[in-house]
């Protein structure tokens, strides 16, 4: 039936098949990615909650490549490890602005780490959202592409009826059934894409909430470190 279709109908079907193949490839790839990201994020939370030695957490987190929480921690703790504690001489300690200067340094230190966490968090959300735009496009566009193929097929069917001068069911049915294949193909491409897109968006929300929670906890840790360094 498809082989007997015209060039436009075949082109529509090829486009829909292409959308479907790419969508399924993205679905399988993202499903594996989110599964690893979720498991590794749970593992990172265990490490972070159970260990007071952040150097141990840092070393273990390097293995958790798919966890956005671990990647945030690696960036933030790496910045803390590279930081240098300012030195003050006896004259500084006797000056009136000594305490104020130390407080300003502590506040700037915490704000710097906070900005870094926000920046890395945004980068991780962008990484999680990668390729989801194609699923959204597939879910919204392929039904209309299929509908276009159906309308085109129905037009050709009626043109055939007009050429033959008869309109019995035996004449109409083959053309209409060929036309409806495009609609079915469009829905077959769109439905899995929409379901997968909504599932992945929900997973991103879960991980984004976990990142916000971790960011808050790490800022608390940073404030304690700032107090040790500067106050």
PyMOL commands that place a pseudoatom at each C-alpha (Angstrom):
pseudoatom trace, name=CA, resn=UNK, resi=1, chain=A, elem=C, hetatm=0, pos=[0.000, 0.000, 0.000]
pseudoatom trace, name=CA, resn=UNK, resi=2, chain=A, elem=C, hetatm=0, pos=[2.810, 2.402, 0.907]
pseudoatom trace, name=CA, resn=UNK, resi=3, chain=A, elem=C, hetatm=0, pos=[4.743, 1.496, -2.218]
pseudoatom trace, name=CA, resn=UNK, resi=4, chain=A, elem=C, hetatm=0, pos=[1.728, 2.455, -4.335]
pseudoatom trace, name=CA, resn=UNK, resi=5, chain=A, elem=C, hetatm=0, pos=[1.559, 5.897, -2.685]
pseudoatom trace, name=CA, resn=UNK, resi=6, chain=A, elem=C, hetatm=0, pos=[2.588, 9.046, -4.501]
pseudoatom trace, name=CA, resn=UNK, resi=7, chain=A, elem=C, hetatm=0, pos=[5.900, 10.883, -3.982]
pseudoatom trace, name=CA, resn=UNK, resi=8, chain=A, elem=C, hetatm=0, pos=[4.444, 13.384, -1.499]
pseudoatom trace, name=CA, resn=UNK, resi=9, chain=A, elem=C, hetatm=0, pos=[2.959, 10.640, 0.675]
pseudoatom trace, name=CA, resn=UNK, resi=10, chain=A, elem=C, hetatm=0, pos=[6.246, 8.744, 0.616]
pseudoatom trace, name=CA, resn=UNK, resi=11, chain=A, elem=C, hetatm=0, pos=[8.177, 11.875, 1.564]
pseudoatom trace, name=CA, resn=UNK, resi=12, chain=A, elem=C, hetatm=0, pos=[5.818, 12.503, 4.479]
pseudoatom trace, name=CA, resn=UNK, resi=13, chain=A, elem=C, hetatm=0, pos=[6.249, 8.932, 5.701]
pseudoatom trace, name=CA, resn=UNK, resi=14, chain=A, elem=C, hetatm=0, pos=[10.036, 9.148, 5.403]
pseudoatom trace, name=CA, resn=UNK, resi=15, chain=A, elem=C, hetatm=0, pos=[10.058, 12.361, 7.443]
pseudoatom trace, name=CA, resn=UNK, resi=16, chain=A, elem=C, hetatm=0, pos=[7.874, 10.777, 10.119]
pseudoatom trace, name=CA, resn=UNK, resi=17, chain=A, elem=C, hetatm=0, pos=[10.022, 7.652, 10.227]
pseudoatom trace, name=CA, resn=UNK, resi=18, chain=A, elem=C, hetatm=0, pos=[13.111, 9.846, 10.592]
pseudoatom trace, name=CA, resn=UNK, resi=19, chain=A, elem=C, hetatm=0, pos=[11.532, 11.753, 13.478]
pseudoatom trace, name=CA, resn=UNK, resi=20, chain=A, elem=C, hetatm=0, pos=[10.534, 8.488, 15.127]
pseudoatom trace, name=CA, resn=UNK, resi=21, chain=A, elem=C, hetatm=0, pos=[13.970, 6.865, 14.832]
pseudoatom trace, name=CA, resn=UNK, resi=22, chain=A, elem=C, hetatm=0, pos=[15.782, 9.905, 16.221]
pseudoatom trace, name=CA, resn=UNK, resi=23, chain=A, elem=C, hetatm=0, pos=[13.218, 10.270, 19.020]
pseudoatom trace, name=CA, resn=UNK, resi=24, chain=A, elem=C, hetatm=0, pos=[13.608, 6.668, 20.127]
pseudoatom trace, name=CA, resn=UNK, resi=25, chain=A, elem=C, hetatm=0, pos=[17.401, 7.022, 20.078]
pseudoatom trace, name=CA, resn=UNK, resi=26, chain=A, elem=C, hetatm=0, pos=[17.126, 10.096, 22.314]
pseudoatom trace, name=CA, resn=UNK, resi=27, chain=A, elem=C, hetatm=0, pos=[14.623, 8.361, 24.599]
pseudoatom trace, name=CA, resn=UNK, resi=28, chain=A, elem=C, hetatm=0, pos=[16.901, 5.367, 25.209]
pseudoatom trace, name=CA, resn=UNK, resi=29, chain=A, elem=C, hetatm=0, pos=[19.978, 7.559, 25.661]
pseudoatom trace, name=CA, resn=UNK, resi=30, chain=A, elem=C, hetatm=0, pos=[18.290, 9.978, 28.073]
pseudoatom trace, name=CA, resn=UNK, resi=31, chain=A, elem=C, hetatm=0, pos=[16.624, 7.176, 30.025]
pseudoatom trace, name=CA, resn=UNK, resi=32, chain=A, elem=C, hetatm=0, pos=[20.012, 5.571, 30.705]
pseudoatom trace, name=CA, resn=UNK, resi=33, chain=A, elem=C, hetatm=0, pos=[21.493, 8.966, 31.539]
pseudoatom trace, name=CA, resn=UNK, resi=34, chain=A, elem=C, hetatm=0, pos=[18.771, 9.924, 34.037]
pseudoatom trace, name=CA, resn=UNK, resi=35, chain=A, elem=C, hetatm=0, pos=[18.887, 6.499, 35.664]
pseudoatom trace, name=CA, resn=UNK, resi=36, chain=A, elem=C, hetatm=0, pos=[22.642, 6.870, 36.239]
pseudoatom trace, name=CA, resn=UNK, resi=37, chain=A, elem=C, hetatm=0, pos=[22.255, 10.490, 37.356]
pseudoatom trace, name=CA, resn=UNK, resi=38, chain=A, elem=C, hetatm=0, pos=[19.613, 9.527, 39.916]
pseudoatom trace, name=CA, resn=UNK, resi=39, chain=A, elem=C, hetatm=0, pos=[21.575, 6.586, 41.321]
pseudoatom trace, name=CA, resn=UNK, resi=40, chain=A, elem=C, hetatm=0, pos=[24.835, 8.518, 41.495]
pseudoatom trace, name=CA, resn=UNK, resi=41, chain=A, elem=C, hetatm=0, pos=[23.117, 11.501, 43.122]
pseudoatom trace, name=CA, resn=UNK, resi=42, chain=A, elem=C, hetatm=0, pos=[21.717, 9.215, 45.824]
pseudoatom trace, name=CA, resn=UNK, resi=43, chain=A, elem=C, hetatm=0, pos=[25.207, 7.813, 46.322]
pseudoatom trace, name=CA, resn=UNK, resi=44, chain=A, elem=C, hetatm=0, pos=[26.661, 11.310, 46.565]
pseudoatom trace, name=CA, resn=UNK, resi=45, chain=A, elem=C, hetatm=0, pos=[24.105, 12.333, 49.192]
pseudoatom trace, name=CA, resn=UNK, resi=46, chain=A, elem=C, hetatm=0, pos=[25.146, 9.328, 51.261]
pseudoatom trace, name=CA, resn=UNK, resi=47, chain=A, elem=C, hetatm=0, pos=[28.809, 10.310, 50.950]
pseudoatom trace, name=CA, resn=UNK, resi=48, chain=A, elem=C, hetatm=0, pos=[28.164, 13.941, 51.811]
pseudoatom trace, name=CA, resn=UNK, resi=49, chain=A, elem=C, hetatm=0, pos=[25.969, 13.128, 54.810]
pseudoatom trace, name=CA, resn=UNK, resi=50, chain=A, elem=C, hetatm=0, pos=[28.188, 10.381, 56.243]
pseudoatom trace, name=CA, resn=UNK, resi=51, chain=A, elem=C, hetatm=0, pos=[31.616, 12.028, 55.897]
pseudoatom trace, name=CA, resn=UNK, resi=52, chain=A, elem=C, hetatm=0, pos=[32.834, 15.119, 57.705]
pseudoatom trace, name=CA, resn=UNK, resi=53, chain=A, elem=C, hetatm=0, pos=[36.111, 15.000, 55.811]
pseudoatom trace, name=CA, resn=UNK, resi=54, chain=A, elem=C, hetatm=0, pos=[35.325, 16.850, 52.593]
pseudoatom trace, name=CA, resn=UNK, resi=55, chain=A, elem=C, hetatm=0, pos=[38.596, 15.700, 51.038]
pseudoatom trace, name=CA, resn=UNK, resi=56, chain=A, elem=C, hetatm=0, pos=[37.303, 12.123, 51.159]
pseudoatom trace, name=CA, resn=UNK, resi=57, chain=A, elem=C, hetatm=0, pos=[34.006, 13.194, 49.609]
pseudoatom trace, name=CA, resn=UNK, resi=58, chain=A, elem=C, hetatm=0, pos=[35.917, 15.099, 46.930]
pseudoatom trace, name=CA, resn=UNK, resi=59, chain=A, elem=C, hetatm=0, pos=[38.003, 12.057, 45.982]
pseudoatom trace, name=CA, resn=UNK, resi=60, chain=A, elem=C, hetatm=0, pos=[34.958, 9.763, 45.836]
pseudoatom trace, name=CA, resn=UNK, resi=61, chain=A, elem=C, hetatm=0, pos=[32.856, 12.286, 43.911]
pseudoatom trace, name=CA, resn=UNK, resi=62, chain=A, elem=C, hetatm=0, pos=[35.246, 12.196, 40.963]
pseudoatom trace, name=CA, resn=UNK, resi=63, chain=A, elem=C, hetatm=0, pos=[33.838, 8.763, 40.110]
pseudoatom trace, name=CA, resn=UNK, resi=64, chain=A, elem=C, hetatm=0, pos=[30.237, 10.048, 40.017]
pseudoatom trace, name=CA, resn=UNK, resi=65, chain=A, elem=C, hetatm=0, pos=[30.429, 11.615, 36.569]
pseudoatom trace, name=CA, resn=UNK, resi=66, chain=A, elem=C, hetatm=0, pos=[26.680, 11.588, 35.903]
pseudoatom trace, name=CA, resn=UNK, resi=67, chain=A, elem=C, hetatm=0, pos=[25.550, 13.169, 39.182]
pseudoatom trace, name=CA, resn=UNK, resi=68, chain=A, elem=C, hetatm=0, pos=[24.812, 16.905, 38.939]
pseudoatom trace, name=CA, resn=UNK, resi=69, chain=A, elem=C, hetatm=0, pos=[25.209, 17.158, 42.720]
pseudoatom trace, name=CA, resn=UNK, resi=70, chain=A, elem=C, hetatm=0, pos=[28.695, 15.669, 42.574]
pseudoatom trace, name=CA, resn=UNK, resi=71, chain=A, elem=C, hetatm=0, pos=[29.669, 18.018, 39.757]
pseudoatom trace, name=CA, resn=UNK, resi=72, chain=A, elem=C, hetatm=0, pos=[28.473, 21.001, 41.790]
pseudoatom trace, name=CA, resn=UNK, resi=73, chain=A, elem=C, hetatm=0, pos=[30.463, 19.810, 44.782]
pseudoatom trace, name=CA, resn=UNK, resi=74, chain=A, elem=C, hetatm=0, pos=[33.621, 19.224, 42.750]
pseudoatom trace, name=CA, resn=UNK, resi=75, chain=A, elem=C, hetatm=0, pos=[33.504, 22.766, 41.394]
pseudoatom trace, name=CA, resn=UNK, resi=76, chain=A, elem=C, hetatm=0, pos=[32.699, 24.428, 44.720]
pseudoatom trace, name=CA, resn=UNK, resi=77, chain=A, elem=C, hetatm=0, pos=[35.059, 22.433, 46.924]
pseudoatom trace, name=CA, resn=UNK, resi=78, chain=A, elem=C, hetatm=0, pos=[37.790, 22.741, 44.308]
pseudoatom trace, name=CA, resn=UNK, resi=79, chain=A, elem=C, hetatm=0, pos=[37.436, 26.516, 44.563]
pseudoatom trace, name=CA, resn=UNK, resi=80, chain=A, elem=C, hetatm=0, pos=[37.591, 26.321, 48.359]
pseudoatom trace, name=CA, resn=UNK, resi=81, chain=A, elem=C, hetatm=0, pos=[40.711, 24.150, 48.199]
pseudoatom trace, name=CA, resn=UNK, resi=82, chain=A, elem=C, hetatm=0, pos=[42.425, 26.644, 45.902]
pseudoatom trace, name=CA, resn=UNK, resi=83, chain=A, elem=C, hetatm=0, pos=[41.552, 29.573, 48.147]
pseudoatom trace, name=CA, resn=UNK, resi=84, chain=A, elem=C, hetatm=0, pos=[44.295, 31.277, 50.126]
pseudoatom trace, name=CA, resn=UNK, resi=85, chain=A, elem=C, hetatm=0, pos=[43.805, 32.585, 53.620]
pseudoatom trace, name=CA, resn=UNK, resi=86, chain=A, elem=C, hetatm=0, pos=[44.891, 36.226, 53.828]
pseudoatom trace, name=CA, resn=UNK, resi=87, chain=A, elem=C, hetatm=0, pos=[47.685, 37.070, 56.251]
pseudoatom trace, name=CA, resn=UNK, resi=88, chain=A, elem=C, hetatm=0, pos=[47.435, 39.850, 58.810]
pseudoatom trace, name=CA, resn=UNK, resi=89, chain=A, elem=C, hetatm=0, pos=[50.358, 41.347, 60.699]
pseudoatom trace, name=CA, resn=UNK, resi=90, chain=A, elem=C, hetatm=0, pos=[50.339, 42.793, 64.202]
pseudoatom trace, name=CA, resn=UNK, resi=91, chain=A, elem=C, hetatm=0, pos=[49.705, 46.299, 62.891]
pseudoatom trace, name=CA, resn=UNK, resi=92, chain=A, elem=C, hetatm=0, pos=[46.600, 45.068, 61.039]
pseudoatom trace, name=CA, resn=UNK, resi=93, chain=A, elem=C, hetatm=0, pos=[45.260, 43.436, 64.195]
pseudoatom trace, name=CA, resn=UNK, resi=94, chain=A, elem=C, hetatm=0, pos=[45.645, 46.696, 66.101]
pseudoatom trace, name=CA, resn=UNK, resi=95, chain=A, elem=C, hetatm=0, pos=[43.903, 48.779, 63.439]
pseudoatom trace, name=CA, resn=UNK, resi=96, chain=A, elem=C, hetatm=0, pos=[40.308, 49.895, 63.927]
pseudoatom trace, name=CA, resn=UNK, resi=97, chain=A, elem=C, hetatm=0, pos=[39.075, 48.318, 60.703]
pseudoatom trace, name=CA, resn=UNK, resi=98, chain=A, elem=C, hetatm=0, pos=[40.650, 44.913, 61.321]
pseudoatom trace, name=CA, resn=UNK, resi=99, chain=A, elem=C, hetatm=0, pos=[37.474, 43.109, 62.384]
pseudoatom trace, name=CA, resn=UNK, resi=100, chain=A, elem=C, hetatm=0, pos=[35.381, 44.832, 59.747]
pseudoatom trace, name=CA, resn=UNK, resi=101, chain=A, elem=C, hetatm=0, pos=[37.862, 43.791, 57.069]
pseudoatom trace, name=CA, resn=UNK, resi=102, chain=A, elem=C, hetatm=0, pos=[37.783, 40.168, 58.191]
pseudoatom trace, name=CA, resn=UNK, resi=103, chain=A, elem=C, hetatm=0, pos=[33.987, 40.178, 58.200]
pseudoatom trace, name=CA, resn=UNK, resi=104, chain=A, elem=C, hetatm=0, pos=[33.928, 41.608, 54.679]
pseudoatom trace, name=CA, resn=UNK, resi=105, chain=A, elem=C, hetatm=0, pos=[36.342, 38.916, 53.505]
pseudoatom trace, name=CA, resn=UNK, resi=106, chain=A, elem=C, hetatm=0, pos=[34.145, 36.211, 55.038]
pseudoatom trace, name=CA, resn=UNK, resi=107, chain=A, elem=C, hetatm=0, pos=[31.007, 37.596, 53.384]
pseudoatom trace, name=CA, resn=UNK, resi=108, chain=A, elem=C, hetatm=0, pos=[32.747, 37.921, 50.004]
pseudoatom trace, name=CA, resn=UNK, resi=109, chain=A, elem=C, hetatm=0, pos=[34.042, 34.373, 50.350]
pseudoatom trace, name=CA, resn=UNK, resi=110, chain=A, elem=C, hetatm=0, pos=[30.550, 32.947, 50.942]
pseudoatom trace, name=CA, resn=UNK, resi=111, chain=A, elem=C, hetatm=0, pos=[29.046, 35.029, 48.140]
pseudoatom trace, name=CA, resn=UNK, resi=112, chain=A, elem=C, hetatm=0, pos=[31.725, 33.829, 45.720]
pseudoatom trace, name=CA, resn=UNK, resi=113, chain=A, elem=C, hetatm=0, pos=[30.945, 30.175, 46.453]
pseudoatom trace, name=CA, resn=UNK, resi=114, chain=A, elem=C, hetatm=0, pos=[27.204, 30.881, 46.259]
pseudoatom trace, name=CA, resn=UNK, resi=115, chain=A, elem=C, hetatm=0, pos=[27.583, 32.431, 42.806]
pseudoatom trace, name=CA, resn=UNK, resi=116, chain=A, elem=C, hetatm=0, pos=[29.699, 29.480, 41.700]
pseudoatom trace, name=CA, resn=UNK, resi=117, chain=A, elem=C, hetatm=0, pos=[27.065, 27.003, 42.895]
pseudoatom trace, name=CA, resn=UNK, resi=118, chain=A, elem=C, hetatm=0, pos=[24.318, 28.905, 41.069]
pseudoatom trace, name=CA, resn=UNK, resi=119, chain=A, elem=C, hetatm=0, pos=[26.354, 29.007, 37.873]
pseudoatom trace, name=CA, resn=UNK, resi=120, chain=A, elem=C, hetatm=0, pos=[27.186, 25.297, 37.954]
pseudoatom trace, name=CA, resn=UNK, resi=121, chain=A, elem=C, hetatm=0, pos=[23.579, 24.450, 38.843]
pseudoatom trace, name=CA, resn=UNK, resi=122, chain=A, elem=C, hetatm=0, pos=[22.339, 26.316, 35.772]
pseudoatom trace, name=CA, resn=UNK, resi=123, chain=A, elem=C, hetatm=0, pos=[24.917, 24.535, 33.634]
pseudoatom trace, name=CA, resn=UNK, resi=124, chain=A, elem=C, hetatm=0, pos=[23.796, 21.160, 34.973]
pseudoatom trace, name=CA, resn=UNK, resi=125, chain=A, elem=C, hetatm=0, pos=[20.132, 21.905, 34.280]
pseudoatom trace, name=CA, resn=UNK, resi=126, chain=A, elem=C, hetatm=0, pos=[21.112, 22.820, 30.737]
pseudoatom trace, name=CA, resn=UNK, resi=127, chain=A, elem=C, hetatm=0, pos=[22.997, 19.540, 30.438]
pseudoatom trace, name=CA, resn=UNK, resi=128, chain=A, elem=C, hetatm=0, pos=[19.959, 17.618, 31.699]
pseudoatom trace, name=CA, resn=UNK, resi=129, chain=A, elem=C, hetatm=0, pos=[17.690, 19.395, 29.205]
pseudoatom trace, name=CA, resn=UNK, resi=130, chain=A, elem=C, hetatm=0, pos=[19.951, 18.650, 26.251]
pseudoatom trace, name=CA, resn=UNK, resi=131, chain=A, elem=C, hetatm=0, pos=[18.089, 17.063, 23.296]
pseudoatom trace, name=CA, resn=UNK, resi=132, chain=A, elem=C, hetatm=0, pos=[14.685, 17.336, 24.989]
pseudoatom trace, name=CA, resn=UNK, resi=133, chain=A, elem=C, hetatm=0, pos=[13.788, 20.085, 22.546]
pseudoatom trace, name=CA, resn=UNK, resi=134, chain=A, elem=C, hetatm=0, pos=[13.750, 17.549, 19.736]
pseudoatom trace, name=CA, resn=UNK, resi=135, chain=A, elem=C, hetatm=0, pos=[11.264, 15.384, 21.655]
pseudoatom trace, name=CA, resn=UNK, resi=136, chain=A, elem=C, hetatm=0, pos=[9.041, 18.416, 22.202]
pseudoatom trace, name=CA, resn=UNK, resi=137, chain=A, elem=C, hetatm=0, pos=[9.246, 19.272, 18.500]
pseudoatom trace, name=CA, resn=UNK, resi=138, chain=A, elem=C, hetatm=0, pos=[8.430, 15.688, 17.551]
pseudoatom trace, name=CA, resn=UNK, resi=139, chain=A, elem=C, hetatm=0, pos=[5.434, 15.607, 19.853]
pseudoatom trace, name=CA, resn=UNK, resi=140, chain=A, elem=C, hetatm=0, pos=[4.002, 18.847, 18.512]
pseudoatom trace, name=CA, resn=UNK, resi=141, chain=A, elem=C, hetatm=0, pos=[4.951, 18.707, 14.822]
pseudoatom trace, name=CA, resn=UNK, resi=142, chain=A, elem=C, hetatm=0, pos=[4.564, 15.102, 13.676]
pseudoatom trace, name=CA, resn=UNK, resi=143, chain=A, elem=C, hetatm=0, pos=[0.755, 14.928, 14.100]
pseudoatom trace, name=CA, resn=UNK, resi=144, chain=A, elem=C, hetatm=0, pos=[0.432, 17.911, 11.775]
pseudoatom trace, name=CA, resn=UNK, resi=145, chain=A, elem=C, hetatm=0, pos=[2.909, 16.434, 9.309]
pseudoatom trace, name=CA, resn=UNK, resi=146, chain=A, elem=C, hetatm=0, pos=[0.836, 13.251, 9.331]
pseudoatom trace, name=CA, resn=UNK, resi=147, chain=A, elem=C, hetatm=0, pos=[-2.346, 15.275, 8.921]
pseudoatom trace, name=CA, resn=UNK, resi=148, chain=A, elem=C, hetatm=0, pos=[-0.828, 17.011, 5.920]
pseudoatom trace, name=CA, resn=UNK, resi=149, chain=A, elem=C, hetatm=0, pos=[-0.080, 13.616, 4.396]
pseudoatom trace, name=CA, resn=UNK, resi=150, chain=A, elem=C, hetatm=0, pos=[-3.638, 12.501, 5.047]
pseudoatom trace, name=CA, resn=UNK, resi=151, chain=A, elem=C, hetatm=0, pos=[-5.173, 15.616, 3.507]
pseudoatom trace, name=CA, resn=UNK, resi=152, chain=A, elem=C, hetatm=0, pos=[-2.928, 15.238, 0.487]
pseudoatom trace, name=CA, resn=UNK, resi=153, chain=A, elem=C, hetatm=0, pos=[-3.904, 11.573, 0.145]
pseudoatom trace, name=CA, resn=UNK, resi=154, chain=A, elem=C, hetatm=0, pos=[-7.628, 12.342, 0.427]
pseudoatom trace, name=CA, resn=UNK, resi=155, chain=A, elem=C, hetatm=0, pos=[-7.288, 15.017, -2.244]
pseudoatom trace, name=CA, resn=UNK, resi=156, chain=A, elem=C, hetatm=0, pos=[-5.639, 12.500, -4.557]
pseudoatom trace, name=CA, resn=UNK, resi=157, chain=A, elem=C, hetatm=0, pos=[-8.343, 9.943, -3.756]
pseudoatom trace, name=CA, resn=UNK, resi=158, chain=A, elem=C, hetatm=0, pos=[-11.116, 12.368, -4.720]
pseudoatom trace, name=CA, resn=UNK, resi=159, chain=A, elem=C, hetatm=0, pos=[-9.251, 13.333, -7.854]
pseudoatom trace, name=CA, resn=UNK, resi=160, chain=A, elem=C, hetatm=0, pos=[-9.151, 9.639, -8.755]
pseudoatom trace, name=CA, resn=UNK, resi=161, chain=A, elem=C, hetatm=0, pos=[-12.867, 9.348, -8.114]
pseudoatom trace, name=CA, resn=UNK, resi=162, chain=A, elem=C, hetatm=0, pos=[-13.522, 12.318, -10.358]
pseudoatom trace, name=CA, resn=UNK, resi=163, chain=A, elem=C, hetatm=0, pos=[-11.389, 10.818, -13.111]
pseudoatom trace, name=CA, resn=UNK, resi=164, chain=A, elem=C, hetatm=0, pos=[-13.217, 7.474, -12.932]
pseudoatom trace, name=CA, resn=UNK, resi=165, chain=A, elem=C, hetatm=0, pos=[-16.639, 9.025, -12.564]
pseudoatom trace, name=CA, resn=UNK, resi=166, chain=A, elem=C, hetatm=0, pos=[-17.683, 6.545, -9.833]
pseudoatom trace, name=CA, resn=UNK, resi=167, chain=A, elem=C, hetatm=0, pos=[-17.759, 6.785, -6.041]
pseudoatom trace, name=CA, resn=UNK, resi=168, chain=A, elem=C, hetatm=0, pos=[-18.525, 3.315, -4.640]
pseudoatom trace, name=CA, resn=UNK, resi=169, chain=A, elem=C, hetatm=0, pos=[-16.774, 1.959, -1.551]
pseudoatom trace, name=CA, resn=UNK, resi=170, chain=A, elem=C, hetatm=0, pos=[-14.429, -0.208, -3.573]
pseudoatom trace, name=CA, resn=UNK, resi=171, chain=A, elem=C, hetatm=0, pos=[-13.151, 2.900, -5.325]
pseudoatom trace, name=CA, resn=UNK, resi=172, chain=A, elem=C, hetatm=0, pos=[-12.883, 5.182, -2.294]
pseudoatom trace, name=CA, resn=UNK, resi=173, chain=A, elem=C, hetatm=0, pos=[-11.548, 2.796, 0.371]
pseudoatom trace, name=CA, resn=UNK, resi=174, chain=A, elem=C, hetatm=0, pos=[-8.009, 2.160, -0.979]
pseudoatom trace, name=CA, resn=UNK, resi=175, chain=A, elem=C, hetatm=0, pos=[-7.202, 5.857, -1.372]
pseudoatom trace, name=CA, resn=UNK, resi=176, chain=A, elem=C, hetatm=0, pos=[-8.612, 6.807, 2.021]
pseudoatom trace, name=CA, resn=UNK, resi=177, chain=A, elem=C, hetatm=0, pos=[-6.778, 3.983, 3.797]
pseudoatom trace, name=CA, resn=UNK, resi=178, chain=A, elem=C, hetatm=0, pos=[-3.496, 5.044, 2.185]
pseudoatom trace, name=CA, resn=UNK, resi=179, chain=A, elem=C, hetatm=0, pos=[-4.114, 8.609, 3.313]
pseudoatom trace, name=CA, resn=UNK, resi=180, chain=A, elem=C, hetatm=0, pos=[-4.835, 7.580, 6.911]
pseudoatom trace, name=CA, resn=UNK, resi=181, chain=A, elem=C, hetatm=0, pos=[-1.489, 5.791, 7.165]
pseudoatom trace, name=CA, resn=UNK, resi=182, chain=A, elem=C, hetatm=0, pos=[0.188, 9.201, 7.395]
pseudoatom trace, name=CA, resn=UNK, resi=183, chain=A, elem=C, hetatm=0, pos=[-1.970, 10.194, 10.369]
pseudoatom trace, name=CA, resn=UNK, resi=184, chain=A, elem=C, hetatm=0, pos=[-1.234, 6.900, 12.101]
pseudoatom trace, name=CA, resn=UNK, resi=185, chain=A, elem=C, hetatm=0, pos=[2.495, 7.346, 11.478]
pseudoatom trace, name=CA, resn=UNK, resi=186, chain=A, elem=C, hetatm=0, pos=[2.380, 10.882, 12.855]
pseudoatom trace, name=CA, resn=UNK, resi=187, chain=A, elem=C, hetatm=0, pos=[0.655, 9.735, 16.036]
pseudoatom trace, name=CA, resn=UNK, resi=188, chain=A, elem=C, hetatm=0, pos=[3.041, 6.792, 16.379]
pseudoatom trace, name=CA, resn=UNK, resi=189, chain=A, elem=C, hetatm=0, pos=[5.951, 9.225, 16.349]
pseudoatom trace, name=CA, resn=UNK, resi=190, chain=A, elem=C, hetatm=0, pos=[4.318, 11.839, 18.584]
pseudoatom trace, name=CA, resn=UNK, resi=191, chain=A, elem=C, hetatm=0, pos=[2.864, 9.752, 21.424]
pseudoatom trace, name=CA, resn=UNK, resi=192, chain=A, elem=C, hetatm=0, pos=[6.131, 8.172, 22.691]
pseudoatom trace, name=CA, resn=UNK, resi=193, chain=A, elem=C, hetatm=0, pos=[7.926, 11.510, 22.310]
pseudoatom trace, name=CA, resn=UNK, resi=194, chain=A, elem=C, hetatm=0, pos=[5.338, 13.360, 24.414]
pseudoatom trace, name=CA, resn=UNK, resi=195, chain=A, elem=C, hetatm=0, pos=[5.293, 10.675, 27.122]
pseudoatom trace, name=CA, resn=UNK, resi=196, chain=A, elem=C, hetatm=0, pos=[9.093, 10.576, 27.288]
pseudoatom trace, name=CA, resn=UNK, resi=197, chain=A, elem=C, hetatm=0, pos=[9.376, 14.371, 27.293]
pseudoatom trace, name=CA, resn=UNK, resi=198, chain=A, elem=C, hetatm=0, pos=[7.008, 14.721, 30.247]
pseudoatom trace, name=CA, resn=UNK, resi=199, chain=A, elem=C, hetatm=0, pos=[8.825, 11.950, 32.122]
pseudoatom trace, name=CA, resn=UNK, resi=200, chain=A, elem=C, hetatm=0, pos=[12.231, 13.548, 31.580]
pseudoatom trace, name=CA, resn=UNK, resi=201, chain=A, elem=C, hetatm=0, pos=[10.966, 17.001, 32.553]
pseudoatom trace, name=CA, resn=UNK, resi=202, chain=A, elem=C, hetatm=0, pos=[9.715, 15.508, 35.813]
pseudoatom trace, name=CA, resn=UNK, resi=203, chain=A, elem=C, hetatm=0, pos=[13.119, 13.891, 36.396]
pseudoatom trace, name=CA, resn=UNK, resi=204, chain=A, elem=C, hetatm=0, pos=[14.787, 17.256, 35.824]
pseudoatom trace, name=CA, resn=UNK, resi=205, chain=A, elem=C, hetatm=0, pos=[12.502, 18.856, 38.420]
pseudoatom trace, name=CA, resn=UNK, resi=206, chain=A, elem=C, hetatm=0, pos=[13.442, 16.152, 40.939]
pseudoatom trace, name=CA, resn=UNK, resi=207, chain=A, elem=C, hetatm=0, pos=[17.160, 16.622, 40.313]
pseudoatom trace, name=CA, resn=UNK, resi=208, chain=A, elem=C, hetatm=0, pos=[16.833, 20.425, 40.321]
pseudoatom trace, name=CA, resn=UNK, resi=209, chain=A, elem=C, hetatm=0, pos=[15.185, 20.228, 43.749]
pseudoatom trace, name=CA, resn=UNK, resi=210, chain=A, elem=C, hetatm=0, pos=[18.023, 18.004, 44.950]
pseudoatom trace, name=CA, resn=UNK, resi=211, chain=A, elem=C, hetatm=0, pos=[20.556, 20.515, 43.600]
pseudoatom trace, name=CA, resn=UNK, resi=212, chain=A, elem=C, hetatm=0, pos=[18.842, 23.383, 45.423]
pseudoatom trace, name=CA, resn=UNK, resi=213, chain=A, elem=C, hetatm=0, pos=[18.852, 21.373, 48.648]
pseudoatom trace, name=CA, resn=UNK, resi=214, chain=A, elem=C, hetatm=0, pos=[22.523, 20.487, 48.276]
pseudoatom trace, name=CA, resn=UNK, resi=215, chain=A, elem=C, hetatm=0, pos=[23.409, 24.075, 47.437]
pseudoatom trace, name=CA, resn=UNK, resi=216, chain=A, elem=C, hetatm=0, pos=[21.773, 25.238, 50.660]
pseudoatom trace, name=CA, resn=UNK, resi=217, chain=A, elem=C, hetatm=0, pos=[23.643, 22.634, 52.708]
pseudoatom trace, name=CA, resn=UNK, resi=218, chain=A, elem=C, hetatm=0, pos=[26.970, 23.432, 51.087]
pseudoatom trace, name=CA, resn=UNK, resi=219, chain=A, elem=C, hetatm=0, pos=[26.515, 27.155, 51.683]
pseudoatom trace, name=CA, resn=UNK, resi=220, chain=A, elem=C, hetatm=0, pos=[26.068, 26.318, 55.377]
pseudoatom trace, name=CA, resn=UNK, resi=221, chain=A, elem=C, hetatm=0, pos=[29.364, 24.431, 55.213]
pseudoatom trace, name=CA, resn=UNK, resi=222, chain=A, elem=C, hetatm=0, pos=[30.992, 27.371, 53.416]
pseudoatom trace, name=CA, resn=UNK, resi=223, chain=A, elem=C, hetatm=0, pos=[29.845, 29.784, 56.112]
pseudoatom trace, name=CA, resn=UNK, resi=224, chain=A, elem=C, hetatm=0, pos=[31.471, 27.592, 58.770]
pseudoatom trace, name=CA, resn=UNK, resi=225, chain=A, elem=C, hetatm=0, pos=[34.676, 27.454, 56.728]
pseudoatom trace, name=CA, resn=UNK, resi=226, chain=A, elem=C, hetatm=0, pos=[34.613, 31.224, 56.293]
pseudoatom trace, name=CA, resn=UNK, resi=227, chain=A, elem=C, hetatm=0, pos=[34.291, 31.674, 60.050]
pseudoatom trace, name=CA, resn=UNK, resi=228, chain=A, elem=C, hetatm=0, pos=[37.349, 29.458, 60.595]
pseudoatom trace, name=CA, resn=UNK, resi=229, chain=A, elem=C, hetatm=0, pos=[39.408, 31.250, 57.974]
pseudoatom trace, name=CA, resn=UNK, resi=230, chain=A, elem=C, hetatm=0, pos=[38.562, 34.862, 58.531]
pseudoatom trace, name=CA, resn=UNK, resi=231, chain=A, elem=C, hetatm=0, pos=[36.982, 35.321, 61.959]
for i in range(1, 231): cmd.bond("trace and resi %d" % i, "trace and resi %d" % (i + 1))
show_as sticks, trace
zoom trace
